[in-house]
């Protein structure tokens, strides 16, 4: 049985078909990539999986659990969707501590370890408002993986990252895959996706194809 | 057509500071005129509305309409944006949390208190020699509850219906309440029994907060 299962998923907004009859099965412990130009429906596709939008038709199941608007899946999910929403006047560490406090499953030590991995430890006491796009993006990646999340959904995660950070990021994804984590990653950059994904799908005008 | 109306409404009224300033000036002017000519006590005040016996009952009740209209133009867009601009990082960790609704509820309460402070201070200054502070306090308490209720109701309607439809439904509600001169539908139209009015409003608030929570759950985070 697949870990994520989409059956005939469709959605139209203002007469535009955002998601078109998507059928997809994603296995646990795999990295699945979605490539497509801006506005092709990648983000909306992820929002549907996260239970943030209503479907006109079709069904989405994660780990056997049906997803509907307003009820995100019970599995532990890490995500980046569009612009990372941090509190600008908090330091990097405080932002992560604040997010970690919601579930209260990890200690500061684990947060610092995740920060160390992406060379953010020296910036832990700096306020997020002083961060560049790349640093914000690293922080977003850290929050998406720091709680040992089972399912990781990343939309354009390499935006603003330098080459070394992209390499670290790719290595980390492979490591997470080996730990049986399921990863969905979308980008307009085919090279990043192809280097890490087991399966790559093309997203175009709301249609997902191999 | 609906999209054009939404845009016009947004540009002319919601995001137009000049319109808001004009409404406040009009409100103070009309209040001044009212306080010069009429009393302000439990039997005669702007919340004891004129019944819909004549065709110009809307103009007769303009002070009442402006009391609700002025804060609603300022508050609704802010709260709506606040509720719809969810932080995905937080949402994904606790999607069933009532926290956003509780926060918006708190902000609505604070805004209603501040607006009522402004409104009743203006009335008190204009009627300084003759008005009863106890009456202002009791009516002020009811108007705070009423303003909170109508703000939440419009917020629920605009979140569920999107665009201008919610606002248009509210205008219809205003006209029906004014015409029927009833205290049963959130807006205060008689002030002779303020304890009873406040009681109804508290019940409405409990229902509306639940409705807001429900509407928030059913609203897409686009």
Interface residues (C-beta under 8 A of the other chain):
Chain A: X13 X47 X50 X51 X52 X53 X54 X69 X70 X71 X72 X77 X78 X79 X81 X82 X84 X85 X86 X99 X102 X103 X140 X143
Chain B: X87 X88 X89 X90 X91 X92 X93 X94 X95 X96 X217 X218 X220 X221 X222
